Amino acid sequence: MSGPTQHAAPLRLRASSIDDRLFQAPAERWAGLEGGRRFLAELVLFGLKQARACLFAGLFFTAVFLTPRAGLAGVPRYDFLLLVALAIQAWMVWARVETLDELKSITLFHVIGFVLEVFKTSTSVHSWAYPDFAYTKVFGVPLFSGFMYAAVGSYIIQAWRLLDLRIVHHPRYWMAGLLALAIYANFFTHHYVGDARWYLAACAVGLYARTVVVFRPLDRPRRMPLSLGFVLIGFFIWLAENVGTLFGLWRYPNQLGAWSTVHVGKWSSWSLLVVMTFTIVANLKHFKETIHVPD
């Protein structure tokens, strides 16, 4: 059996001066609470840690809200958002919110997402489009778009550390890796040979049926099926996608005349993408120490 059999010391937070001020004092003050007061305290702290884990996404989407469609100071909007994303990422590494190894994984998410964007926006597929002009468009895709995929990876990395996650009964890494590759391939192949999304979803449910995520909102471990976590994260990404299209960052064909809600079917696609992203994060060396893989 690999991975820990019992809970080890909590992972140290990288941005200790920031996170200690946010979470250490409440954790010490609320540790002795019981009953309904404990439930409320854990709920509040869980929400705060989730918001903190969304640091990159929160700062980036704030820039989306505040940047006029015409751009700022003569810089087109897409180009300005790329500069903002680069600045946020550089600050997070400088402030030790993310490590260089984690940055490498986040860069991989960026590349994976950008390749997918190039395919999906091509004239032969045209699943969606980026209508505005930008100097930093490559094959019709603005370079900032990859950071939206990287934001998902950044969230998982931050949540893992802040909530002191442990994964119990994780499937063998080669099995999880094959599923992740199949999920990514299906985003391309379903335009030509049929959509295997629901078959892949069934495989994911079966593969992770026994997998549990153990997390600490306060000082006591709580448990949740990992598959439920995939679905919940996918839902919030779907909500963020609705916000992005509402602000005209990109458009689906049915949104060209007037904005409409992104089809709820995209929720399943995002949930599968979360499975793939989680698989990459789970292979980071310092997170593997918190993963239990049965023999």
C-alpha positions as CSV (number, residue, x, y, z in Angstrom):
1,M,0.0,0.0,0.0
2,S,1.4,3.4,-0.9
3,G,0.5,6.7,0.6
4,P,-0.2,7.5,4.3
5,T,-2.3,5.1,6.4
6,Q,-3.0,7.8,8.9
7,H,-3.2,11.6,9.0
8,A,0.2,13.2,9.0
9,A,1.1,16.7,10.1
10,P,-0.8,19.3,8.0
11,L,1.0,20.6,4.9
12,R,2.6,24.0,5.6
13,L,1.1,26.9,3.8
14,R,3.4,28.6,1.4
15,A,1.9,32.1,1.9
16,S,2.1,31.7,5.7
17,S,2.0,35.4,6.5
18,I,-1.2,35.8,4.5
19,D,-2.9,32.6,5.3
20,D,-2.0,32.6,9.0
21,R,-3.6,35.9,9.5
22,L,-6.7,34.7,7.6
23,F,-7.2,31.3,9.2
24,Q,-4.9,30.6,12.2
25,A,-6.6,32.9,14.7
26,P,-10.2,31.8,13.8
27,A,-9.1,28.1,13.9
28,E,-7.7,28.5,17.4
29,R,-10.6,30.5,18.6
30,W,-13.3,28.2,17.2
31,A,-11.6,24.8,17.9
32,G,-13.6,24.2,21.1
33,L,-17.0,24.8,19.7
34,E,-19.6,22.1,19.4
35,G,-23.1,21.5,17.9
36,G,-24.6,24.1,15.8
37,R,-22.0,26.7,16.5
38,R,-19.3,24.4,15.3
39,F,-21.2,23.6,12.2
40,L,-21.5,27.3,11.4
41,A,-17.8,28.0,12.2
42,E,-16.7,25.2,9.9
43,L,-19.0,26.4,7.2
44,V,-17.7,29.9,7.4
45,L,-14.0,28.8,7.4
46,F,-14.7,26.3,4.6
47,G,-16.2,29.1,2.5
48,L,-13.2,31.4,3.3
49,K,-10.7,28.8,2.3
50,Q,-12.6,28.0,-0.9
51,A,-12.6,31.7,-1.7
52,R,-8.9,31.9,-1.0
53,A,-8.3,28.9,-3.2
54,C,-10.0,30.7,-6.1
55,L,-7.4,33.6,-5.8
56,F,-6.2,33.4,-9.3
57,A,-9.7,33.0,-10.8
58,G,-11.1,35.7,-8.6
59,L,-8.5,38.3,-9.5
60,F,-8.7,37.4,-13.2
61,F,-12.5,37.6,-13.4
62,T,-12.4,40.9,-11.5
63,A,-10.2,42.2,-14.3
64,V,-12.8,40.8,-16.8
65,F,-15.6,42.7,-15.1
66,L,-13.6,46.0,-14.9
67,T,-12.0,46.0,-18.4
68,P,-14.1,47.7,-21.0
69,R,-14.7,45.8,-24.2
70,A,-12.7,48.5,-26.1
71,G,-9.7,47.9,-23.9
72,L,-7.7,50.2,-21.7
73,A,-5.1,52.9,-22.7
74,G,-5.1,51.8,-26.3
75,V,-4.5,48.1,-25.4
76,P,-7.1,45.7,-26.7
77,R,-9.1,43.9,-24.0
78,Y,-7.7,40.4,-24.8
79,D,-4.2,41.7,-24.7
80,F,-4.8,43.6,-21.5
81,L,-6.2,40.5,-19.9
82,L,-3.1,38.5,-20.9
83,L,-0.9,41.0,-19.1
84,V,-3.2,40.8,-16.1
85,A,-3.0,37.0,-16.0
86,L,0.8,37.0,-16.3
87,A,1.1,39.6,-13.5
88,I,-1.2,37.6,-11.2
89,Q,0.8,34.4,-11.9
90,A,4.1,36.1,-11.4
91,W,2.9,37.6,-8.1
92,M,1.6,34.2,-6.8
93,V,5.0,32.6,-7.4
94,W,6.9,35.6,-5.9
95,A,4.6,35.6,-2.9
96,R,5.2,31.8,-2.5
97,V,1.5,31.2,-2.9
98,E,2.5,28.7,-5.5
99,T,5.8,26.8,-5.9
100,L,7.8,26.6,-9.1
101,D,6.9,22.9,-9.5
102,E,3.2,23.8,-9.2
103,L,3.8,26.6,-11.8
104,K,5.1,23.9,-14.2
105,S,1.8,22.0,-13.8
106,I,-0.2,25.1,-14.2
107,T,1.7,25.9,-17.4
108,L,0.8,22.4,-18.6
109,F,-2.9,23.2,-18.0
110,H,-2.4,26.4,-20.0
111,V,-0.9,24.5,-23.0
112,I,-3.6,21.7,-22.8
113,G,-6.3,24.3,-22.7
114,F,-4.9,26.5,-25.5
115,V,-4.5,23.5,-27.9
116,L,-8.1,22.6,-27.2
117,E,-9.2,26.2,-27.8
118,V,-7.4,26.2,-31.2
119,F,-9.3,23.1,-32.3
120,K,-12.7,24.2,-31.0
121,T,-12.5,27.6,-32.6
122,S,-11.2,26.4,-35.9
123,T,-13.4,27.0,-39.0
124,S,-14.1,23.3,-39.4
125,V,-15.5,22.9,-35.8
126,H,-16.5,26.4,-34.7
127,S,-17.8,25.4,-31.2
128,W,-17.3,29.0,-30.0
129,A,-15.4,32.1,-31.1
130,Y,-13.5,35.1,-29.7
131,P,-15.0,38.0,-31.6
132,D,-12.7,40.9,-30.5
133,F,-9.4,42.0,-32.1
134,A,-6.1,41.3,-30.3
135,Y,-2.4,41.4,-31.1
136,T,-1.9,38.3,-29.1
137,K,-4.2,36.0,-31.0
138,V,-2.7,32.8,-32.4
139,F,-4.7,30.8,-34.8
140,G,-7.7,33.0,-33.9
141,V,-7.3,32.3,-30.1
142,P,-6.2,34.9,-27.6
143,L,-3.3,33.7,-25.5
144,F,-5.1,34.7,-22.3
145,S,-7.6,31.8,-22.9
146,G,-5.2,29.2,-21.6
147,F,-5.2,30.9,-18.2
148,M,-8.8,30.0,-17.7
149,Y,-7.9,26.4,-17.8
150,A,-4.8,27.1,-15.6
151,A,-7.2,28.7,-13.1
152,V,-8.9,25.3,-12.5
153,G,-5.5,23.7,-11.8
154,S,-4.5,26.6,-9.5
155,Y,-7.8,26.2,-7.5
156,I,-7.2,22.5,-7.0
157,I,-3.6,23.1,-5.9
158,Q,-4.6,25.8,-3.4
159,A,-7.6,23.9,-2.1
160,W,-5.4,20.8,-1.5
161,R,-3.1,22.8,0.7
162,L,-5.5,25.1,2.5
163,L,-8.0,22.3,3.4
164,D,-5.2,19.8,4.1
165,L,-6.6,17.3,1.7
166,R,-6.0,13.5,1.9
167,I,-7.3,11.1,-0.8
168,V,-8.3,7.6,0.4
169,H,-8.6,4.7,-2.0
170,H,-7.3,6.5,-5.0
171,P,-7.2,4.3,-8.1
172,R,-3.9,3.2,-9.5
173,Y,-2.1,6.1,-11.2
174,W,-1.9,4.4,-14.6
175,M,-5.7,3.8,-14.5
176,A,-6.4,7.4,-13.6
177,G,-3.9,8.5,-16.3
178,L,-5.5,6.5,-19.1
179,L,-9.0,7.8,-18.1
180,A,-7.6,11.4,-18.2
181,L,-6.1,10.8,-21.7
182,A,-9.4,9.4,-22.9
183,I,-11.3,12.4,-21.6
184,Y,-9.0,14.8,-23.3
185,A,-9.1,12.8,-26.6
186,N,-12.9,12.8,-26.6
187,F,-13.0,16.6,-26.7
188,F,-11.5,16.3,-30.1
189,T,-12.8,13.0,-31.5
190,H,-16.5,13.4,-30.6
191,H,-16.8,15.7,-33.6
192,Y,-15.9,12.8,-35.9
193,V,-16.7,9.4,-34.3
194,G,-19.4,10.1,-31.7
195,D,-19.4,11.5,-28.2
196,A,-18.2,9.0,-25.6
197,R,-18.8,11.5,-22.7
198,W,-21.3,9.5,-20.8
199,Y,-19.3,6.3,-21.2
200,L,-16.3,8.1,-19.8
201,A,-18.4,9.5,-17.0
202,A,-19.5,6.0,-16.1
203,C,-15.9,4.9,-16.1
204,A,-15.0,7.8,-13.8
205,V,-17.8,6.9,-11.4
206,G,-16.7,3.3,-11.3
207,L,-13.0,4.1,-11.0
208,Y,-13.5,6.6,-8.2
209,A,-16.4,4.8,-6.5
210,R,-14.5,4.1,-3.3
211,T,-12.3,7.2,-3.4
212,V,-12.9,9.6,-0.6
213,V,-11.5,13.1,-0.1
214,V,-10.7,13.9,3.6
215,F,-10.5,17.6,4.3
216,R,-10.2,19.9,7.4
217,P,-12.3,23.1,7.4
218,L,-11.3,23.7,11.0
219,D,-9.5,21.0,13.2
220,R,-11.5,17.9,12.5
221,P,-11.4,15.8,9.3
222,R,-14.5,15.7,7.2
223,R,-15.2,13.3,4.3
224,M,-16.8,13.5,0.9
225,P,-16.9,11.2,-2.1
226,L,-14.3,12.5,-4.6
227,S,-16.8,12.0,-7.5
228,L,-19.2,14.5,-5.8
229,G,-16.3,17.0,-5.7
230,F,-15.7,16.6,-9.4
231,V,-19.4,17.4,-10.1
232,L,-19.6,20.4,-7.8
233,I,-16.4,22.0,-9.2
234,G,-17.7,21.4,-12.7
235,F,-20.9,23.2,-11.8
236,F,-19.1,26.3,-10.5
237,I,-17.0,26.4,-13.7
238,W,-20.2,26.2,-15.7
239,L,-21.5,29.2,-13.8
240,A,-18.2,31.1,-14.5
241,E,-18.6,30.2,-18.1
242,N,-22.0,31.9,-18.1
243,V,-20.4,35.0,-16.7
244,G,-17.6,34.9,-19.3
245,T,-20.1,34.7,-22.2
246,L,-22.3,37.4,-20.6
247,F,-19.4,39.8,-20.7
248,G,-18.7,38.8,-24.3
249,L,-15.3,37.3,-23.6
250,W,-16.2,34.5,-26.0
251,R,-19.5,33.5,-27.7
252,Y,-21.2,30.2,-28.6
253,P,-23.1,30.2,-32.0
254,N,-26.4,30.4,-30.2
255,Q,-25.2,33.6,-28.4
256,L,-24.3,35.7,-31.5
257,G,-27.7,37.5,-31.7
258,A,-28.3,37.8,-28.0
259,W,-26.9,36.3,-24.9
260,S,-28.4,33.1,-23.6
261,T,-27.5,30.6,-20.8
262,V,-24.7,28.2,-21.7
263,H,-26.3,24.8,-22.3
264,V,-26.4,22.8,-19.1
265,G,-24.8,19.9,-21.0
266,K,-21.5,21.8,-20.7
267,W,-21.6,21.0,-16.9
268,S,-20.8,17.4,-17.7
269,S,-17.9,18.4,-19.9
270,W,-16.4,20.6,-17.3
271,S,-16.8,17.9,-14.6
272,L,-14.8,15.5,-16.9
273,L,-12.2,18.2,-17.4
274,V,-11.9,18.5,-13.6
275,V,-11.2,14.8,-13.4
276,M,-8.4,15.2,-15.9
277,T,-7.0,18.3,-14.1
278,F,-7.2,16.5,-10.7
279,T,-5.2,13.6,-12.2
280,I,-2.3,16.0,-13.2
281,V,-2.3,17.7,-9.8
282,A,-2.4,14.4,-8.0
283,N,1.0,13.5,-9.6
284,L,2.8,16.4,-7.9
285,K,5.4,14.9,-5.6
286,H,4.4,16.7,-2.4
287,F,0.7,15.9,-2.9
288,K,1.4,12.2,-3.5
289,E,2.3,12.0,0.1
290,T,-1.3,12.6,1.0
291,I,-2.8,10.0,-1.4
292,H,-3.6,6.4,-0.4
293,V,-3.5,3.9,-3.3
294,P,-4.6,0.4,-2.2
295,D,-2.4,-2.6,-3.1
